[in-house]
């Protein structure tokens, strides 16, 4: 996966040895967008799991979802309701 710039990005997150990650920072935290390679898309379609890693000294609340073609987020696991 690779991070993708998107409308509304207002900060670049960085850590030594990692990709720079365009993000939207607001009062609720950070939002980033990632795209899959064709190989990753095939693996996910075949039922493989997604691995999440974070370069951090703490573990803040994290959610993952999928951006639909219309721009809505499907499965934003950090938000209740």
Secondary structure as UniProt FT lines:
FT   STRAND          2..3
FT   TURN            7..8
FT   STRAND          11..13
FT   TURN            16..17
FT   STRAND          21..26
FT   TURN            27..28
FT   STRAND          29..31
FT   STRAND          34..35
FT   HELIX           38..45
FT   TURN            46..47
FT   STRAND          66..67
FT   TURN            69..70
FT   STRAND          73..74
FT   TURN            77..78
//
